[in-house]
Amino acid sequence: MAGVCYLRATNQAKNNTPLHPSQEGTRTGPTLNTASIKSEIEQSEIPKMLPIKLNNLPYSFPTEVSEISLGQFFALRQSKGVLDEVCVLTGIDRETILNFKGREDLEQCQLLLNKLGQKLALGMEGHALPKQTTIAGKTIRIPKNIKLEPVGAFIAVHNLITEEHKRAAEAKVEFDPTNIIPQVLAHYFWLPYMGDDVLYNDEKIEQPEYMDQILTIPITDAVPIANFFFRKYPNL
């Protein structure tokens, strides 16, 4: 189905500072010249958070797309440069970064961002449905015969995708349902996450507390699951 969302992953869609290294020339900041950091990244073949020290404090930095959550992805799309991106991926507040003692810490972050940006720029096309995922630390199995239950979830997701198609048609742009991925997943995962004994309710789906849990899903799991429904529409 044409126009299925493959997560145009970087800030390029927002005309913000790109993560993709091919556009490094548009980014302001120190020159990347830290060979030791390059060596550490190249040796990180197995997905794992890279322990780093920033301002003499320990932090972990994602080196694989699978370590980025759905919430972090959307925050990266809205970021306005390196500082915002570092805040999103490390949890460090902006004021702390602005008060780094030297430029070396920022150089380290820039190199890591560029490496990660290369992988993000490839998108999610070709990623298969996961057999399981995690929501706020809870493992959720994804069945082979994936479907929307109960009826309320089916209706809600159908309406969400229909409205997105209408907006794209009216604006005469390509259908890109990226922005509704969290809502679609919130409806789908209600029963698997909450359990059969908790009744489905539209108002509960929209509660910030529940949506915050949905945003913890790894982006590499979230996109294939959402794409399944986008492709299957209108026969959900």
Buried (B, 14 or more C-beta within 10 A) or exposed (E): EEEBBBBBBBBBEBEBBBBBBEBBEEBEBEEBEBEEBEEBBEEBEEEEBBEBEBEEEEBBBBBBBBBBBBBBBBBBBEBEEBBBBBBBBBEBEEEBBEEBEEEBBBBBBBBBBBBBBBBBBEBBEEBEBBEEBBBEEEEBEBEEEEEBBEEBBBBBBBEBBEEBBEBBEEEEEEBBBBEBBBBBBBBBBBBBBBEEEEEBEEEBBEEEEBBEBBBBBBBBBBBBBBBBBBEBBEEB
